[in-house]
Amino acid sequence: MLGDCTLFASLLLGATGAFARVNLPALPGDLTTPVQQRLAIYGPNAMSIGWNTYSKLNQSCVEYGLSEGCLDSRVCSRSASTYASSRTYSNVVVLSGLTPATTYYYKIVSTNSSVDHFLSPRAPGDKTPFSMSAVIDLGVYGKDGYTIEQDETKRDTIPDILPELNHTTIGRLATTVDDYELVIHPGDFGYADDWFLTPSNLLHGKEAYQAILEQFYDQLAPIAARKPYMASPGNHEASCQEIPYTSGLCPEGQYNFTDFMHRFGNTMPRPFPLASGGASNSTPQALRARARALANPPFWYSFDYGMAHIVMINTETDFPSAPSGHGGSAGLNGGPFGSPSQQLEFLRADLASVDRHQTPWVIAAGHRPWYTTGLTSACGPCQKAFEGLFYKYGVDVGVFGHVHNSQRFLPVVNDTADANGMQDPKAPLYIVAGGAGNIEGLSSVGKKPDFTEFAYDDDYSYATLSLLDEQRLNVKFVKSATGEILDESVLFKSHQERFVVQGV
């Protein structure tokens, strides 16, 4: 099997048939035009603004203020990076000293840019209800990579995106943009490594890979330029193709999560420091400082937002038998991105530091699930590495993807449902939100574990998490094409303990 895969990949990379050239997006007349914009929460009073340009900027600048007509502040940086095979440069500017939960208007300085706006991060401990969207395994529409065909009646028109690039999930996020405050996306962006699934790409794999990335992040920009878009890696970020054990055939710049690192490496945060009055002793402060030192964004990191402490993990590399690491089952030979056990030490310190009087809800998000229908896609090494820490430190909700459908389970630990169900369980509530849509299509639900509460594979969908108050969290699954609520549940947690440490 290995030899067959390697031969197949070699034939693809060296094909000499008569295929049309890939459809790289047209260059703008002004190469400083900002494209592929993306926001991220960077600190308790800071936002990062990232974008790409087709020429290297000597200086990247953003003007911003409290009204569209008065952009009276300006921040600049000289942060610009690129890699072999990329046509663009990644730029980032950090806006700091922002007033929490306040609408700011901003303009990336260029001869061809417009004014947009965002809500600055809610301060840790702000008890205002809010919602976030969980979108995973999201692919591109277009000539070089596309989601499986649907009836035109199932597609939404998205402003500023060509009709051929319409995507029902991105469309739904666009039409409901005022209903959520941030997006978490733990892995699989664009599916550029599936370029070979489109015959016209076979002569031009290197260019096709870049074309898909450019198209995808252009499509995503109407969302990511308005709402913080918090990312962590999936297997489709690992190399130029997902055929196992062939990453050595990838051209320079298209292996080992390179685009992912350039695009998000300087925009994602490190763990926020605890508030000075947030604990009665120094131990949580020391733990948070340790977590901050061990964090490695965009692969693993955490941040606080209102009532939530959100931690993003890397299920691909940097733990024993990691599937996308060297020698891993996926054969993608990625990483490592830290010292041995760094990610797990980070997670232990980070979760142990969470003050539930300040941020009662702990939400952890990664790509590969260890609880899933179909069972064959369950990540055993992930479960062995992470589940014990999730349980010990009281993670409330685990959000995953990788399996291309939507699923919700009863709170569960060690493959056993929590006896309390949704009413004050000790075990986490796990969901899979991998049905957003990509070239590989949807995954059949298959066999269901006996603690399965909801599973859906009929159409594209995604999840929303609404923090109603300190004790109630609402989870919904949304049909992308129509906005129909497919499943809805409420998790109750008393959150009586200030710092959670519990045994099985």
N, C-alpha and C positions, 0 to 999 in steps of 0.2 A: 504493500500500500504506500509506504514512504517513497519508494522509487517511482511509483506511478505518479504521485503528487508532484515530485520534483521535476519529472519529465514534462508533465502537463504545464507546470508553471514556466519552464524554460521555453516551451513551444509558444506560450502566450507572449512572453516578453520578447521573443525573437521572430514573431509571425511576419510573413511577407506577402500576405494576401492583398487583394484590392479592396480595401475598406476606406470609407470616408474619414476625414480627419475629425477629431473630437471638437466639440463646440465650446471652446474657451470663451468666457464672457468678453465682450468687446471692451477695449481699454477706453477709459473716459478721456475727453479732450484735455482736461487738466489732470495730470497724474498725481496731484496732491489731494484730489477729491477723496473724502473719507468714505470707505465702504466697509461692509461687514461689522457695523458698530455693535458694541456689547457693553453692558453695565455690570458691575458686581459690587456687593457690599464689601467694603475693604476694612472698616473699623467701626467702632461704636458711633462715630460722627464723620465717617468718611465713605466716599464712593469712588470706585475706579471707573474710568471711561476708556475703553479700548476700541481701536479701529485699525483698519489696514489701509495702506496706500500703495499705489503702483510705482512710486518713486520714494527714495529715502529722504526723510525730512531732517533738516539740520536741527529743527526744534519743533516739538509737538505742543500745541497750545489749545486750551479750552477757555472760553469766556462763559461766565455764568452769573446768575442773579435771581432775585425773587419775582421778577416779572419779565415777560418776553421782550418788553421794550427797554429794559434796564439791566443789561448784562455787565455789571460794574466791577466784577472780579475776574481775574485772569490767572491761570496757572499753566506753567510750561514745564516740559521735561525733554531730555535728550534720549529717552528710552525708545529705541527702535531696533528690531531684530528681524532676521530672515534666515533662510536655510537653502541649501542647494535644491533646486527644482522649483522653488516657490517664485511666483511672479511678484509677490507683494511683501511689504514690510509691516510688522505688527508694532503698533504704537500704543502707549498708555500714559494717561495723566491721572493723578489722584487728587480729588477734591476733599480737603479736610476742614475741620472746624465747622461742619454743617450743623444747623439746628435740627434736632431729631424730628421725624415725621412731618417734614415741611416740603412743599412743592418748590423745586428749583428748576429754572429754565437754563439751558446750556446750548452752546454752539461750538462745534469743532472749528477752529480757525482755518479757513481755506477759502479760495475764491469761489468754491462751489459747494456750500454746505448750508444747512438750514437749522432753525432753532427747534429743539425738542425739550422734553421735560421729564422729571422723575420725582418720586417721593423719597426723601432721604430716609436712612434706616431708623426704625423705631428703637428707642433706647432700651437696653436690657432692663427688664422689669416693668416696662410699659404693659399694662393689663388690657389694652384696647384689643378687641377681637380683630382678627385678620385671617386671610386665606393665602395659601400658596398652591401653585400647580406643580405636579410631578409628571415630567415628560421624559421618557426614556426610549432608546432605540428608534430615533427619529431620522428618516432618510430624506433624500433630495428628490424633487421632481425635475425632469428635464431630459434632454437628448442623451446625456452621458450616464445618467443614473436616475431611476425613477421608482416611485412606489407603484405596486401592482395596480392595474387599471380598475377603475370603478365607473359606474354610470355618472354622466355629467351632473345629474341631479344630486349627487352626493358630494359635490365639491363646492367650496365657498370662494367667492371672489375676494381677493386680498388686495387692498390698495397698494400701488407701487410694485406689484409683482406681476410679471407677464402671465396671461391666462394659462399657458402651457406649463407653468411652474406652480399652479395652484396646489395646495396641500390642505386636506381637511383639518388636520390637527392645528397647523399653524394658522389656518383661517379661523378656527374656533378660538384660539388664543387671542387673535387680533380682535375679533368681535366682542370678546368678553374682557378686554384688557383692563377695564376699570374694576373688575370683580376680584382680582388677586393682586398681591403686592410683590411677590417674587416667584421665580421658577427654580426648582431644583432639577438638574439633569445629570444623573450619575451614569454617564457612559453611552457610547455609540452615537456619534454625530455624523450624519451625512452618508456614511457607508461608501466612502471613496475607495476603500479596498475591494469593493465588489465591482470595480470598473470593468472587469473581464466578462461580466454577465451580459453586457451589451455588445453585440458583435462589431459595431462600428468603432469600438474602442480598441480592438485587438492590436492594431498596428502602433498605437500611441499610448501605451499604458502609463508612462510617466506623465504625459500631458493630461490624460483622462483623469488620473488621480487628483491632479490639481484643479481641473475643471469642476469636478464634483464638489470639492471643498469650497471653491469660490462661489459656485451657484448656491450651495446649501447655506453658507453664512450670509449671503445676500438675501436669501429668502427669509432667514431667521431675524434679520436686522430690524424689521418693524416691531418685533416683540422685544428683542434683546436691547434695543436702544431706548426702550421705555421702562423696562422692568429689570431689576437685578437678575442675572442669569448665572446661577451657581453650578459649576461643572466639576465632575470628577471622571476618571477614565473608564472606558470599556474595552472589550477585546478588539473592536473595529478601529481603535486609535493606534493599535500596536505596530502595524507594518503596512506595506503597500498592497498586500493581499492577505487573505485569511487562510490560504492553503497552508497546512501545517509544515513546519520545517523548511520553509523556502524564504525566510526573511533575508538570507544572505544574497538572494537574487534582486532584492529591492535596490533602486538607485539611491545614491546618497541623499539624505534628507527625508526619505520616505520609510523609515523604520524606527523602532524603539520610541514610539509616541512623540515624534519630533514636532509635527504640526501642533498637536495638543499642547505641548510645553510652550511653544512660541506664542500660541494664541491666548492661553490662559495663565501661563506661569507668573506673570507680573500683575494679574488682575485679581486673583483670589486672595483671601485674607489669611492671616495667622490667627490662632485663638485670641479672643478678646481678653484683656485683663479683667479680673473680677472688680466690681465696684469697691471702693475703699471701705465702705461700711457693710460689705456684702457677707462677711463671716465674722464670727466671734473669736476665731483663732487664726493663726498664720498658716495652718496646714493646707487649706484649700488654695490660698494664694500661692504657696510654693508649688502645689500640684499644677495649677494653671500656668505658672511660669515654666515648669518643666515641659508641659504640653506645648507651650509656645516654642520652646527651644527645639522640640522634636518634630514639630509640624513640618510638612514638606508640600506646600501648595504648588500645583493644583492636584497633587495625588492624594494627600490626606491633610485635613485641616478642619477647623470648626469656627463657628461664629454664633453670636447671640442676636436675636431679633425679637423684641417685645417679650412675650411669654415663652419663647422657644430658645433652646440651645440645639443647634443643628450641627451634626458632625458628618463630614463626607469622607468615605474610606475608599481605598484602592483594592478591589477584589482580584486584580490582575497580576500583581507582582508584590514582592516584599513581605512574604510570610511563607512558612514551610509548605512546599508543594503547590505554590501559587500557579494557577493554570496557564497564565501567559508569561511566566518567568522562565528562566533557563531550566530546561528539563521538564517544564510543565506540560500538562496533558494537551494544551492547545497548540504546542509546538511553535510559539511565536517568539520565544527567546527575548523577552523584554526585561528591562531593568538590569540590576536593582537600582532604586532611586534613593536608598538610604542605607545606613549600616544595618547589619543583621539585627532583627527584632525591633528596629526603630519604630515601624508603624504600630506594632502591637504595644510597645511601651508608651507611645504617644496616646493611643486610644485608652489605655489603662489610666494614665494620669489625667487625661482630659475628662473622661466620664466621672472619675472620682472627685473632680473639682467642682462639679455642677451644684450650685446652690439652688435648691428647689423653691426657696422663698423668693428668689429673684426670677429665675427662669424655670417654672415648674415642668414644662414639657421638654422631653429629650427625644429628638428625631434623628435617626441615623440612616444614611443613604449610601448605597453602593450598587455596583452593577449586577453581579451574579448572585442569584438567590440560593439559599439552602433549603427553603420551603417553596415548592412549586408543584403544580399539577404536571402530569406527564412523567415526573420522577427522574427521567434520564438526564435532565438538565440541571438537577440539583447539584450544587457545588460542595462536595464533601470536605475538601480542604478549607473552604471558606467557613463552613460550619465549625470545624475543629478550631480554627484560629479565632473566630470572632464571637460565636454564640455565647460562650461562657462569660465573656466580658459584658456583652449586652445585658445578660440576665443579672449578673452580680451587681451592676451599677444602675439597674432599673431603666434601661432604654424603653420608652413608651411605644414608639412606632419605628419599624424598620421598612424602608422603601427600596425596592429593587426592580430590576428589569431583566434583560437578556432573553427571557422567554417572551415571544411576541404575542402576548395577549394580556388580559387584565384578570387579576386574581386577588381575593382577600381571604385570609384565614382567621380562625379564632386565635387569640393569644396562645402561644405555644412555646415550649422549651423541651429540648431532648426528644423531639417527635411526639410529645404528649401535650394535649390541650390543657390549658390552665383551668382548674375546676371553677374559677370565678367567672370565666367567660369574659364578657365585655364590662363587667362591673368590678372594678378595682383589682384586676389581675396583677400578679407579679411578673409574668412573662410578657414579652413584647407582642404587639399586634403587627403581623407582617403582611405587606401587600406587594404585589408585582404589577408594575405599570409599564409594561413593555409593548403595548399594542398601538403605539402612536403612528406607525406606518413607515415602511421602508421597502427597498427593492426585493427583499427576501420574503415579503408577505407575512401573513399571520401564522401563528403556531396553533395547532389543534390542542384543545384543552387536555385530551387524553385522560388517563387515570387520575382520580382525585383522592388525595389523602382524606381520611375521615374527619379532619378538622377544617375542611374547605367550606367556606361560607358563600363564595361567589366566584364564578369563573366565566369568562366571556371571550369568544374568538370569532364572532360574526362580522365585526367591522372594526375600524380604527377607534381607539378610545384612549383616555388618559385619566389621571386622578387629580382631585383637589383635596387638600387638607385644610380644614377651617378650625382655628383655635377659638372656641366660643368663649371660654373663660378658663380659670385655673384648673378646673376639674373635668371639663367636657371638650372633646375633640371630635369633630365630624369628618368622616371620610366619604367622598363621593367618587364614583366612576362615571365619566361623561362620554357619551357617544360623540365623536368628533364631528361627524357630518351634520347632526341635527341639534346638538346640545341636550339631548335627552339624558336624564339621570338614569343610569343603568342599575346602580346599586348605591345604597346610602346606609351608613351605620354611625353610631355614636359610641366612642370609648369614654368610660368614666374612670378617672383616677383620683383618689383622695389626696395624693401628694402630701401626706402628713410629715414624712421624714424630710429633714432639711438636706442631708447628704445620705444617699441611698447606698447601702452595702448589704447584700442579701445572699444567702446560700440557697442551694437547690433543695 
